């Protein structure tokens, strides 16, 4: 990945981990070829837990720079 950025898959995996998804569930996401479908599944899991993708990214666990996080809340 250029400039040391994570791939979409890596980012989604980290957020899925925060969403409490098991290894098997996270591996199952890869069966969905469309990254937007994967993100929707993760978003739904976060919502069930009272969390959001914006908060997951802003939590700093993803390694996304503050400038890249603008507008995620």
PDB file with one MODEL, atoms N, CA, C and O in Angstrom:
MODEL        1
ATOM      1  N   UNK A   1       0.836  -1.164   0.000  1.00  0.00           N
ATOM      2  CA  UNK A   1       0.000   0.000   0.000  1.00  0.00           C
ATOM      3  C   UNK A   1       0.891   1.241   0.000  1.00  0.00           C
ATOM      4  O   UNK A   1       1.881   1.295   0.729  1.00  0.00           O
ATOM      5  N   UNK A   2       0.555   2.200  -0.785  1.00  0.00           N
ATOM      6  CA  UNK A   2       1.341   3.420  -0.885  1.00  0.00           C
ATOM      7  C   UNK A   2       1.284   4.214   0.412  1.00  0.00           C
ATOM      8  O   UNK A   2       0.275   4.198   1.117  1.00  0.00           O
ATOM      9  N   UNK A   3       2.344   4.890   0.711  1.00  0.00           N
ATOM     10  CA  UNK A   3       2.433   5.804   1.860  1.00  0.00           C
ATOM     11  C   UNK A   3       2.115   5.123   3.189  1.00  0.00           C
ATOM     12  O   UNK A   3       1.701   5.783   4.142  1.00  0.00           O
ATOM     13  N   UNK A   4       2.305   3.826   3.252  1.00  0.00           N
ATOM     14  CA  UNK A   4       2.089   3.105   4.503  1.00  0.00           C
ATOM     15  C   UNK A   4       0.639   2.956   4.912  1.00  0.00           C
ATOM     16  O   UNK A   4       0.358   2.594   6.054  1.00  0.00           O
ATOM     17  N   UNK A   5      -0.291   3.227   4.005  1.00  0.00           N
ATOM     18  CA  UNK A   5      -1.713   3.105   4.324  1.00  0.00           C
ATOM     19  C   UNK A   5      -2.152   1.651   4.261  1.00  0.00           C
ATOM     20  O   UNK A   5      -1.612   0.861   3.486  1.00  0.00           O
ATOM     21  N   UNK A   6      -3.121   1.309   5.070  1.00  0.00           N
ATOM     22  CA  UNK A   6      -3.682  -0.039   5.045  1.00  0.00           C
ATOM     23  C   UNK A   6      -4.574  -0.206   3.826  1.00  0.00           C
ATOM     24  O   UNK A   6      -5.087   0.764   3.268  1.00  0.00           O
ATOM     25  N   UNK A   7      -4.745  -1.461   3.428  1.00  0.00           N
ATOM     26  CA  UNK A   7      -5.707  -1.764   2.371  1.00  0.00           C
ATOM     27  C   UNK A   7      -7.117  -1.650   2.954  1.00  0.00           C
ATOM     28  O   UNK A   7      -7.296  -1.646   4.172  1.00  0.00           O
ATOM     29  N   UNK A   8      -8.108  -1.558   2.077  1.00  0.00           N
ATOM     30  CA  UNK A   8      -9.491  -1.530   2.549  1.00  0.00           C
ATOM     31  C   UNK A   8      -9.787  -2.784   3.362  1.00  0.00           C
ATOM     32  O   UNK A   8     -10.445  -2.723   4.400  1.00  0.00           O
ATOM     33  N   UNK A   9      -9.292  -3.929   2.875  1.00  0.00           N
ATOM     34  CA  UNK A   9      -9.520  -5.184   3.585  1.00  0.00           C
ATOM     35  C   UNK A   9      -8.935  -5.163   4.984  1.00  0.00           C
ATOM     36  O   UNK A   9      -9.569  -5.622   5.934  1.00  0.00           O
ATOM     37  N   UNK A  10      -7.726  -4.630   5.115  1.00  0.00           N
ATOM     38  CA  UNK A  10      -7.091  -4.538   6.426  1.00  0.00           C
ATOM     39  C   UNK A  10      -7.829  -3.598   7.354  1.00  0.00           C
ATOM     40  O   UNK A  10      -7.990  -3.884   8.540  1.00  0.00           O
ATOM     41  N   UNK A  11      -8.276  -2.474   6.816  1.00  0.00           N
ATOM     42  CA  UNK A  11      -9.036  -1.511   7.610  1.00  0.00           C
ATOM     43  C   UNK A  11     -10.350  -2.124   8.081  1.00  0.00           C
ATOM     44  O   UNK A  11     -10.712  -2.004   9.252  1.00  0.00           O
ATOM     45  N   UNK A  12     -11.063  -2.780   7.166  1.00  0.00           N
ATOM     46  CA  UNK A  12     -12.327  -3.410   7.540  1.00  0.00           C
ATOM     47  C   UNK A  12     -12.122  -4.514   8.566  1.00  0.00           C
ATOM     48  O   UNK A  12     -12.945  -4.694   9.463  1.00  0.00           O
ATOM     49  N   UNK A  13     -11.027  -5.252   8.435  1.00  0.00           N
ATOM     50  CA  UNK A  13     -10.752  -6.320   9.392  1.00  0.00           C
ATOM     51  C   UNK A  13     -10.550  -5.750  10.796  1.00  0.00           C
ATOM     52  O   UNK A  13     -11.046  -6.309  11.775  1.00  0.00           O
ATOM     53  N   UNK A  14      -9.831  -4.649  10.890  1.00  0.00           N
ATOM     54  CA  UNK A  14      -9.621  -4.017  12.201  1.00  0.00           C
ATOM     55  C   UNK A  14     -10.928  -3.504  12.792  1.00  0.00           C
ATOM     56  O   UNK A  14     -11.172  -3.642  13.991  1.00  0.00           O
ATOM     57  N   UNK A  15     -11.760  -2.916  11.953  1.00  0.00           N
ATOM     58  CA  UNK A  15     -13.040  -2.404  12.437  1.00  0.00           C
ATOM     59  C   UNK A  15     -13.958  -3.572  12.811  1.00  0.00           C
ATOM     60  O   UNK A  15     -14.693  -3.493  13.795  1.00  0.00           O
ATOM     61  N   UNK A  16     -13.914  -4.654  12.027  1.00  0.00           N
ATOM     62  CA  UNK A  16     -14.711  -5.845  12.346  1.00  0.00           C
ATOM     63  C   UNK A  16     -14.278  -6.440  13.681  1.00  0.00           C
ATOM     64  O   UNK A  16     -15.112  -6.920  14.449  1.00  0.00           O
ATOM     65  N   UNK A  17     -13.005  -6.409  13.951  1.00  0.00           N
ATOM     66  CA  UNK A  17     -12.493  -6.885  15.240  1.00  0.00           C
ATOM     67  C   UNK A  17     -13.075  -6.047  16.375  1.00  0.00           C
ATOM     68  O   UNK A  17     -13.507  -6.581  17.397  1.00  0.00           O
ATOM     69  N   UNK A  18     -13.083  -4.743  16.185  1.00  0.00           N
ATOM     70  CA  UNK A  18     -13.671  -3.848  17.194  1.00  0.00           C
ATOM     71  C   UNK A  18     -15.167  -4.120  17.353  1.00  0.00           C
ATOM     72  O   UNK A  18     -15.726  -3.936  18.434  1.00  0.00           O
ATOM     73  N   UNK A  19     -15.808  -4.559  16.271  1.00  0.00           N
ATOM     74  CA  UNK A  19     -17.240  -4.867  16.311  1.00  0.00           C
ATOM     75  C   UNK A  19     -17.522  -6.190  17.013  1.00  0.00           C
ATOM     76  O   UNK A  19     -18.678  -6.585  17.164  1.00  0.00           O
ATOM     77  N   UNK A  20     -16.467  -6.868  17.438  1.00  0.00           N
ATOM     78  CA  UNK A  20     -16.643  -8.119  18.158  1.00  0.00           C
ATOM     79  C   UNK A  20     -16.813  -9.331  17.272  1.00  0.00           C
ATOM     80  O   UNK A  20     -17.237 -10.389  17.735  1.00  0.00           O
ATOM     81  N   UNK A  21     -16.484  -9.186  15.995  1.00  0.00           N
ATOM     82  CA  UNK A  21     -16.627 -10.311  15.075  1.00  0.00           C
ATOM     83  C   UNK A  21     -15.513 -11.321  15.314  1.00  0.00           C
ATOM     84  O   UNK A  21     -14.362 -10.953  15.544  1.00  0.00           O
ATOM     85  N   UNK A  22     -15.873 -12.600  15.254  1.00  0.00           N
ATOM     86  CA  UNK A  22     -14.902 -13.672  15.457  1.00  0.00           C
ATOM     87  C   UNK A  22     -13.998 -13.795  14.236  1.00  0.00           C
ATOM     88  O   UNK A  22     -14.256 -13.184  13.199  1.00  0.00           O
ATOM     89  N   UNK A  23     -12.945 -14.585  14.365  1.00  0.00           N
ATOM     90  CA  UNK A  23     -12.043 -14.835  13.235  1.00  0.00           C
ATOM     91  C   UNK A  23     -12.829 -15.443  12.079  1.00  0.00           C
ATOM     92  O   UNK A  23     -12.655 -15.042  10.929  1.00  0.00           O
ATOM     93  N   UNK A  24     -13.694 -16.412  12.382  1.00  0.00           N
ATOM     94  CA  UNK A  24     -14.487 -17.043  11.325  1.00  0.00           C
ATOM     95  C   UNK A  24     -15.417 -16.041  10.645  1.00  0.00           C
ATOM     96  O   UNK A  24     -15.572 -16.067   9.424  1.00  0.00           O
ATOM     97  N   UNK A  25     -16.032 -15.165  11.425  1.00  0.00           N
ATOM     98  CA  UNK A  25     -16.909 -14.151  10.841  1.00  0.00           C
ATOM     99  C   UNK A  25     -16.120 -13.188   9.968  1.00  0.00           C
ATOM    100  O   UNK A  25     -16.563 -12.816   8.882  1.00  0.00           O
ATOM    101  N   UNK A  26     -14.942 -12.785  10.452  1.00  0.00           N
ATOM    102  CA  UNK A  26     -14.112 -11.867   9.660  1.00  0.00           C
ATOM    103  C   UNK A  26     -13.627 -12.544   8.389  1.00  0.00           C
ATOM    104  O   UNK A  26     -13.574 -11.913   7.333  1.00  0.00           O
ATOM    105  N   UNK A  27     -13.271 -13.824   8.478  1.00  0.00           N
ATOM    106  CA  UNK A  27     -12.882 -14.557   7.272  1.00  0.00           C
ATOM    107  C   UNK A  27     -14.061 -14.664   6.308  1.00  0.00           C
ATOM    108  O   UNK A  27     -13.881 -14.608   5.091  1.00  0.00           O
ATOM    109  N   UNK A  28     -15.271 -14.818   6.858  1.00  0.00           N
ATOM    110  CA  UNK A  28     -16.468 -14.908   6.032  1.00  0.00           C
ATOM    111  C   UNK A  28     -16.745 -13.638   5.248  1.00  0.00           C
ATOM    112  O   UNK A  28     -17.347 -13.686   4.175  1.00  0.00           O
ATOM    113  N   UNK A  29     -16.311 -12.506   5.775  1.00  0.00           N
ATOM    114  CA  UNK A  29     -16.492 -11.248   5.042  1.00  0.00           C
ATOM    115  C   UNK A  29     -15.818 -11.299   3.677  1.00  0.00           C
ATOM    116  O   UNK A  29     -16.294 -10.698   2.715  1.00  0.00           O
ATOM    117  N   UNK A  30     -14.709 -12.019   3.605  1.00  0.00           N
ATOM    118  CA  UNK A  30     -13.953 -12.087   2.352  1.00  0.00           C
ATOM    119  C   UNK A  30     -14.727 -12.795   1.254  1.00  0.00           C
ATOM    120  O   UNK A  30     -14.421 -12.636   0.073  1.00  0.00           O
ATOM    121  N   UNK A  31     -15.744 -13.588   1.644  1.00  0.00           N
ATOM    122  CA  UNK A  31     -16.583 -14.244   0.642  1.00  0.00           C
ATOM    123  C   UNK A  31     -17.445 -13.228  -0.099  1.00  0.00           C
ATOM    124  O   UNK A  31     -17.869 -13.470  -1.229  1.00  0.00           O
ATOM    125  N   UNK A  32     -17.699 -12.099   0.540  1.00  0.00           N
ATOM    126  CA  UNK A  32     -18.400 -11.001  -0.126  1.00  0.00           C
ATOM    127  C   UNK A  32     -17.355 -10.227  -0.913  1.00  0.00           C
ATOM    128  O   UNK A  32     -16.509  -9.555  -0.323  1.00  0.00           O
ATOM    129  N   UNK A  33     -17.401 -10.309  -2.197  1.00  0.00           N
ATOM    130  CA  UNK A  33     -16.341  -9.708  -3.017  1.00  0.00           C
ATOM    131  C   UNK A  33     -16.376  -8.188  -3.023  1.00  0.00           C
ATOM    132  O   UNK A  33     -15.341  -7.542  -3.185  1.00  0.00           O
ATOM    133  N   UNK A  34     -17.544  -7.623  -2.850  1.00  0.00           N
ATOM    134  CA  UNK A  34     -17.678  -6.172  -2.891  1.00  0.00           C
ATOM    135  C   UNK A  34     -17.348  -5.592  -1.519  1.00  0.00           C
ATOM    136  O   UNK A  34     -17.980  -5.942  -0.523  1.00  0.00           O
ATOM    137  N   UNK A  35     -16.374  -4.720  -1.473  1.00  0.00           N
ATOM    138  CA  UNK A  35     -15.938  -4.117  -0.207  1.00  0.00           C
ATOM    139  C   UNK A  35     -17.059  -3.306   0.447  1.00  0.00           C
ATOM    140  O   UNK A  35     -17.093  -3.182   1.672  1.00  0.00           O
ATOM    141  N   UNK A  36     -17.966  -2.758  -0.342  1.00  0.00           N
ATOM    142  CA  UNK A  36     -19.093  -2.018   0.229  1.00  0.00           C
ATOM    143  C   UNK A  36     -20.050  -2.955   0.958  1.00  0.00           C
ATOM    144  O   UNK A  36     -20.610  -2.592   1.992  1.00  0.00           O
ATOM    145  N   UNK A  37     -20.240  -4.165   0.418  1.00  0.00           N
ATOM    146  CA  UNK A  37     -21.064  -5.156   1.107  1.00  0.00           C
ATOM    147  C   UNK A  37     -20.405  -5.575   2.419  1.00  0.00           C
ATOM    148  O   UNK A  37     -21.080  -5.735   3.435  1.00  0.00           O
ATOM    149  N   UNK A  38     -19.096  -5.750   2.393  1.00  0.00           N
ATOM    150  CA  UNK A  38     -18.361  -6.102   3.606  1.00  0.00           C
ATOM    151  C   UNK A  38     -18.534  -5.004   4.657  1.00  0.00           C
ATOM    152  O   UNK A  38     -18.793  -5.284   5.828  1.00  0.00           O
ATOM    153  N   UNK A  39     -18.387  -3.762   4.224  1.00  0.00           N
ATOM    154  CA  UNK A  39     -18.513  -2.628   5.146  1.00  0.00           C
ATOM    155  C   UNK A  39     -19.918  -2.545   5.734  1.00  0.00           C
ATOM    156  O   UNK A  39     -20.082  -2.181   6.898  1.00  0.00           O
ATOM    157  N   UNK A  40     -20.927  -2.879   4.942  1.00  0.00           N
ATOM    158  CA  UNK A  40     -22.304  -2.862   5.430  1.00  0.00           C
ATOM    159  C   UNK A  40     -22.505  -3.881   6.542  1.00  0.00           C
ATOM    160  O   UNK A  40     -23.165  -3.592   7.541  1.00  0.00           O
ATOM    161  N   UNK A  41     -21.939  -5.073   6.372  1.00  0.00           N
ATOM    162  CA  UNK A  41     -22.046  -6.106   7.404  1.00  0.00           C
ATOM    163  C   UNK A  41     -21.375  -5.633   8.693  1.00  0.00           C
ATOM    164  O   UNK A  41     -21.927  -5.786   9.782  1.00  0.00           O
ATOM    165  N   UNK A  42     -20.189  -5.061   8.560  1.00  0.00           N
ATOM    166  CA  UNK A  42     -19.463  -4.575   9.739  1.00  0.00           C
ATOM    167  C   UNK A  42     -20.232  -3.426  10.394  1.00  0.00           C
ATOM    168  O   UNK A  42     -20.340  -3.366  11.619  1.00  0.00           O
ATOM    169  N   UNK A  43     -20.760  -2.525   9.586  1.00  0.00           N
ATOM    170  CA  UNK A  43     -21.528  -1.399  10.126  1.00  0.00           C
ATOM    171  C   UNK A  43     -22.741  -1.888  10.912  1.00  0.00           C
ATOM    172  O   UNK A  43     -23.046  -1.356  11.980  1.00  0.00           O
ATOM    173  N   UNK A  44     -23.428  -2.893  10.389  1.00  0.00           N
ATOM    174  CA  UNK A  44     -24.599  -3.433  11.095  1.00  0.00           C
ATOM    175  C   UNK A  44     -24.193  -4.036  12.437  1.00  0.00           C
ATOM    176  O   UNK A  44     -24.894  -3.867  13.435  1.00  0.00           O
ATOM    177  N   UNK A  45     -23.071  -4.731  12.459  1.00  0.00           N
ATOM    178  CA  UNK A  45     -22.609  -5.333  13.712  1.00  0.00           C
ATOM    179  C   UNK A  45     -22.262  -4.240  14.720  1.00  0.00           C
ATOM    180  O   UNK A  45     -22.595  -4.344  15.900  1.00  0.00           O
ATOM    181  N   UNK A  46     -21.593  -3.193  14.245  1.00  0.00           N
ATOM    182  CA  UNK A  46     -21.265  -2.085  15.143  1.00  0.00           C
ATOM    183  C   UNK A  46     -22.533  -1.441  15.698  1.00  0.00           C
ATOM    184  O   UNK A  46     -22.608  -1.135  16.888  1.00  0.00           O
ATOM    185  N   UNK A  47     -23.520  -1.238  14.841  1.00  0.00           N
ATOM    186  CA  UNK A  47     -24.777  -0.624  15.252  1.00  0.00           C
ATOM    187  C   UNK A  47     -25.462  -1.466  16.318  1.00  0.00           C
ATOM    188  O   UNK A  47     -26.019  -0.930  17.276  1.00  0.00           O
ATOM    189  N   UNK A  48     -25.422  -2.789  16.153  1.00  0.00           N
ATOM    190  CA  UNK A  48     -26.002  -3.686  17.156  1.00  0.00           C
ATOM    191  C   UNK A  48     -25.336  -3.501  18.516  1.00  0.00           C
ATOM    192  O   UNK A  48     -25.962  -3.706  19.556  1.00  0.00           O
ATOM    193  N   UNK A  49     -24.078  -3.118  18.498  1.00  0.00           N
ATOM    194  CA  UNK A  49     -23.318  -2.927  19.738  1.00  0.00           C
ATOM    195  C   UNK A  49     -23.376  -1.479  20.231  1.00  0.00           C
ATOM    196  O   UNK A  49     -22.726  -1.133  21.218  1.00  0.00           O
ATOM    197  N   UNK A  50     -24.153  -0.633  19.546  1.00  0.00           N
ATOM    198  CA  UNK A  50     -24.253   0.766  19.943  1.00  0.00           C
ATOM    199  C   UNK A  50     -23.046   1.586  19.532  1.00  0.00           C
ATOM    200  O   UNK A  50     -22.763   2.622  20.134  1.00  0.00           O
ATOM    201  N   UNK A  51     -22.334   1.134  18.516  1.00  0.00           N
ATOM    202  CA  UNK A  51     -21.125   1.816  18.044  1.00  0.00           C
ATOM    203  C   UNK A  51     -21.344   2.225  16.592  1.00  0.00           C
ATOM    204  O   UNK A  51     -22.405   1.958  16.027  1.00  0.00           O
ATOM    205  N   UNK A  52     -20.358   2.868  15.988  1.00  0.00           N
ATOM    206  CA  UNK A  52     -20.441   3.261  14.584  1.00  0.00           C
ATOM    207  C   UNK A  52     -19.059   3.179  13.950  1.00  0.00           C
ATOM    208  O   UNK A  52     -18.042   3.150  14.642  1.00  0.00           O
ATOM    209  N   UNK A  53     -19.042   3.142  12.632  1.00  0.00           N
ATOM    210  CA  UNK A  53     -17.763   3.110  11.924  1.00  0.00           C
ATOM    211  C   UNK A  53     -16.981   4.383  12.221  1.00  0.00           C
ATOM    212  O   UNK A  53     -15.765   4.333  12.406  1.00  0.00           O
ATOM    213  N   UNK A  54     -17.666   5.521  12.270  1.00  0.00           N
ATOM    214  CA  UNK A  54     -16.986   6.787  12.570  1.00  0.00           C
ATOM    215  C   UNK A  54     -16.258   6.744  13.896  1.00  0.00           C
ATOM    216  O   UNK A  54     -15.103   7.158  13.995  1.00  0.00           O
ATOM    217  N   UNK A  55     -16.941   6.237  14.920  1.00  0.00           N
ATOM    218  CA  UNK A  55     -16.296   6.140  16.237  1.00  0.00           C
ATOM    219  C   UNK A  55     -15.184   5.101  16.224  1.00  0.00           C
ATOM    220  O   UNK A  55     -14.159   5.281  16.881  1.00  0.00           O
ATOM    221  N   UNK A  56     -15.378   4.017  15.482  1.00  0.00           N
ATOM    222  CA  UNK A  56     -14.338   2.982  15.409  1.00  0.00           C
ATOM    223  C   UNK A  56     -13.070   3.548  14.779  1.00  0.00           C
ATOM    224  O   UNK A  56     -11.966   3.284  15.256  1.00  0.00           O
ATOM    225  N   UNK A  57     -13.226   4.317  13.719  1.00  0.00           N
ATOM    226  CA  UNK A  57     -12.071   4.911  13.048  1.00  0.00           C
ATOM    227  C   UNK A  57     -11.462   6.000  13.918  1.00  0.00           C
ATOM    228  O   UNK A  57     -10.239   6.098  14.027  1.00  0.00           O
ATOM    229  N   UNK A  58     -12.306   6.819  14.538  1.00  0.00           N
ATOM    230  CA  UNK A  58     -11.810   7.906  15.379  1.00  0.00           C
ATOM    231  C   UNK A  58     -11.145   7.390  16.647  1.00  0.00           C
ATOM    232  O   UNK A  58     -10.387   8.115  17.292  1.00  0.00           O
ATOM    233  N   UNK A  59     -11.422   6.143  17.005  1.00  0.00           N
ATOM    234  CA  UNK A  59     -10.838   5.562  18.203  1.00  0.00           C
ATOM    235  C   UNK A  59      -9.349   5.353  18.110  1.00  0.00           C
ATOM    236  O   UNK A  59      -8.702   5.051  19.113  1.00  0.00           O
ATOM    237  N   UNK A  60      -8.790   5.506  16.926  1.00  0.00           N
ATOM    238  CA  UNK A  60      -7.348   5.433  16.762  1.00  0.00           C
ATOM    239  C   UNK A  60      -6.790   4.040  16.575  1.00  0.00           C
ATOM    240  O   UNK A  60      -5.591   3.898  16.337  1.00  0.00           O
ATOM    241  N   UNK A  61      -7.595   3.021  16.669  1.00  0.00           N
ATOM    242  CA  UNK A  61      -7.095   1.657  16.528  1.00  0.00           C
ATOM    243  C   UNK A  61      -6.763   1.321  15.084  1.00  0.00           C
ATOM    244  O   UNK A  61      -6.024   0.370  14.828  1.00  0.00           O
ATOM    245  N   UNK A  62      -7.286   2.073  14.148  1.00  0.00           N
ATOM    246  CA  UNK A  62      -7.107   1.741  12.745  1.00  0.00           C
ATOM    247  C   UNK A  62      -5.846   2.323  12.137  1.00  0.00           C
ATOM    248  O   UNK A  62      -5.463   1.934  11.034  1.00  0.00           O
ATOM    249  N   UNK A  63      -5.201   3.232  12.818  1.00  0.00           N
ATOM    250  CA  UNK A  63      -3.990   3.830  12.279  1.00  0.00           C
ATOM    251  C   UNK A  63      -4.248   4.851  11.189  1.00  0.00           C
ATOM    252  O   UNK A  63      -3.330   5.206  10.449  1.00  0.00           O
ATOM    253  N   UNK A  64      -5.475   5.330  11.072  1.00  0.00           N
ATOM    254  CA  UNK A  64      -5.813   6.334  10.075  1.00  0.00           C
ATOM    255  C   UNK A  64      -5.416   7.693  10.627  1.00  0.00           C
ATOM    256  O   UNK A  64      -5.693   8.006  11.785  1.00  0.00           O
ATOM    257  N   UNK A  65      -4.772   8.493   9.802  1.00  0.00           N
ATOM    258  CA  UNK A  65      -4.315   9.798  10.265  1.00  0.00           C
ATOM    259  C   UNK A  65      -5.500  10.711  10.550  1.00  0.00           C
ATOM    260  O   UNK A  65      -6.564  10.539   9.956  1.00  0.00           O
ATOM    261  N   UNK A  66      -5.334  11.682  11.450  1.00  0.00           N
ATOM    262  CA  UNK A  66      -6.432  12.603  11.762  1.00  0.00           C
ATOM    263  C   UNK A  66      -6.975  13.322  10.537  1.00  0.00           C
ATOM    264  O   UNK A  66      -8.183  13.536  10.439  1.00  0.00           O
ATOM    265  N   UNK A  67      -6.112  13.700   9.602  1.00  0.00           N
ATOM    266  CA  UNK A  67      -6.580  14.384   8.395  1.00  0.00           C
ATOM    267  C   UNK A  67      -7.491  13.476   7.583  1.00  0.00           C
ATOM    268  O   UNK A  67      -8.466  13.947   6.997  1.00  0.00           O
ATOM    269  N   UNK A  68      -7.189  12.177   7.539  1.00  0.00           N
ATOM    270  CA  UNK A  68      -8.001  11.238   6.769  1.00  0.00           C
ATOM    271  C   UNK A  68      -9.337  10.965   7.447  1.00  0.00           C
ATOM    272  O   UNK A  68     -10.268  10.478   6.806  1.00  0.00           O
ATOM    273  N   UNK A  69      -9.441  11.276   8.745  1.00  0.00           N
ATOM    274  CA  UNK A  69     -10.667  10.995   9.489  1.00  0.00           C
ATOM    275  C   UNK A  69     -11.677  12.123   9.408  1.00  0.00           C
ATOM    276  O   UNK A  69     -12.792  11.964   9.905  1.00  0.00           O
ATOM    277  N   UNK A  70     -11.350  13.230   8.818  1.00  0.00           N
ATOM    278  CA  UNK A  70     -12.257  14.367   8.750  1.00  0.00           C
ATOM    279  C   UNK A  70     -13.559  13.926   8.093  1.00  0.00           C
ATOM    280  O   UNK A  70     -13.549  13.309   7.028  1.00  0.00           O
ATOM    281  N   UNK A  71     -14.662  14.241   8.726  1.00  0.00           N
ATOM    282  CA  UNK A  71     -15.970  13.924   8.174  1.00  0.00           C
ATOM    283  C   UNK A  71     -16.449  12.521   8.467  1.00  0.00           C
ATOM    284  O   UNK A  71     -17.417  12.073   7.853  1.00  0.00           O
ATOM    285  N   UNK A  72     -15.806  11.801   9.387  1.00  0.00           N
ATOM    286  CA  UNK A  72     -16.241  10.439   9.675  1.00  0.00           C
ATOM    287  C   UNK A  72     -17.206  10.366  10.840  1.00  0.00           C
ATOM    288  O   UNK A  72     -17.679   9.277  11.166  1.00  0.00           O
ATOM    289  N   UNK A  73     -17.519  11.485  11.480  1.00  0.00           N
ATOM    290  CA  UNK A  73     -18.394  11.440  12.662  1.00  0.00           C
ATOM    291  C   UNK A  73     -19.828  11.593  12.266  1.00  0.00           C
ATOM    292  O   UNK A  73     -20.710  11.580  13.124  1.00  0.00           O
TER     293      UNK A  73
ENDMDL
END
